[in-house]
């Protein structure tokens, strides 16, 4: 535990700490504490014996000074330097203090880790009272050179330590050896040839560069230098000219800090929120039959300032205006208020008349993100990635294997490993949000979203004037119209039919309503009731299954509604499968019928061909039996007794 946490200095490493200790005396709080350096130049001002003097000239015979009263003084150079060393003559703060401090800070900031370590070693060798180690010893000439550099920096800048910093990085020629005209040619080719929609290859552009250099009499730059210069010149503007705005978006400057003129995430909770949808990477099954129900959709509403997930909707239905209205309704149910500004993408579901009317009633400003610019929705897009990495992709039946279908074996299909139902997935996702994401420190906040939300609510006030009661009137305003024309046909006997279900209200017994069409609104969270505009007011009508869920909570009703909708959504697929199976069965039946018909024709043909011969044979046998031949008569002779 630090005794003085606010006054303690923190350094990046031990070397930086040693350098600061050497540069700043222990009794000083600043590098320029003590005598201010003297700027030895004509026109500079100094302080001597409590009076301000101006240096008129510095010659071989001495320094010529004039004070504020016009009195003249001449001091020999040796005496002048001795007075400076003793501190009798100092510089004025207005004259050299700011400049010297800036120079010292610049040299210290530009010094690398090795430069600081070398300067510390030199300082210890110059002023250490203990015996200097053998590897820290310097030749006498080097020792005097370091001491002179230290004294000059101390007199000129007020910090002798910066004079011990090595200047190895400043050695050599730092200027480019290629003529600037060559770089001008590259820049011109970059705009004329390379940054064009035709997407010319770099080696062709380099060939044109060589030709132009020959025409203008310039020395060639190697291809490596040419490519390096191209990479440096590939700005967002030129990349947009070559590849298009979408491809160049990755080179657009990112808003690393929130400053004036840059997009902000708000200044308080519920000021700016983002909403978007994604298809979850997991396959769900029916809780009773185990049938595969497919992948659900996740809709999130996240507060941009606190990173809190204000509401979410998990549904099998593809996101539309109904989903957008339900996420706003869920936010009011959970928090009793809605965001001031809602940031959405350019999807058609956010342009629905019903959704726009709901936002207008709740006084919510809708802002649409620029197309093909995901950075504007980075808050919610990052949240989708976090939910996948920490939750979805760790569940049985996740669809990561299907990202590369050609390498996915049949044994690893997600449908074969799916075990999660909509109820269990929703409950587990809620628990992950409450017990992990909301209470875990967020990198952008320095604390958890839940604590940050609580602290900022106290800081910004309760704002009770924006609270929205979750009443039946509000729920009705969030309900979309029934499919089709938005009306239902009333039957005094069987009630109204919507969503493939019959709904009833005692008011339907009125025979005057029989066969009439009335406006109706459905509840995507509860399919066991609808609202019909009956007798000038919205009236709740119940289905025949409503009695089974009368004592269930909203979560159970919502899950049951989603499962029934998902099952009904598969009716067309089930019907198609049944029809195909029945058609295959009757195809075999037709083959059997054809075979039976062929046998019958064969039997008829064979019977028709064999009947006359058989009749002749039978007739001949009969005649032969009753009309014996003459030979037979001759053989049998009856004689007299």
Buried (B, 14 or more C-beta within 10 A) or exposed (E): EEEEEEEEEEEEEEBBBBBBBBBBEEEEEEBBEBBBBBBBEEEBBBBBEEEEBBBBEBEEEBBBBEBEEEEEBEBEBEEBBEBBEEEEBBBBEEBBBEEBBEBBEEBBEEBEEEBBBBBBBBBBBBEEEEEEEEEEEBEEEEBEEBBEBBEEBBBBBBBBBBBBBBEEEEEEEEEEEBEEEBBEBBBEBBEEBBBEEEEBEEEEBBEBBEEBBEEEEBEBBEBEBBBEBBEEBBBBEBBBBBBEBEEBBEBBEEBEEEEEEEEBBBEBBBBBBBBBBBEBBBBBBBBEEEEBBBBBBBBBBBBBBBBBBBBBBBBBBEBBBBBBBBBBBBBBBBBEBBBBBBBBBEBEBBBBEBBBEBBEEBEBEBEBBEEEBEBBBBBBBEBBEEBBEEBBEEBEBBBBBBEEEEEBEEEEBBEEBBEBBBBBBBEEBBEBBEEEBBEEEBEEBEBBBBBBBBEBBEEBEEEEEEEBEEEEEBBEBBBBBBEEEBBBBBBBEEBBBBBEBBBBBEBBEEEEBEEEEBBBBBBBBBBBBBBBBBEEEBBBBBBEEBEEBEEBEEEEBBBBBBBBBBBBBBEEEEEEEEEEEEEEEEEEEEEEEEEEEEEEEEEEEEEEEEEEEEEEEEEEEEEEEEEEEEEEEEEEEEEEE
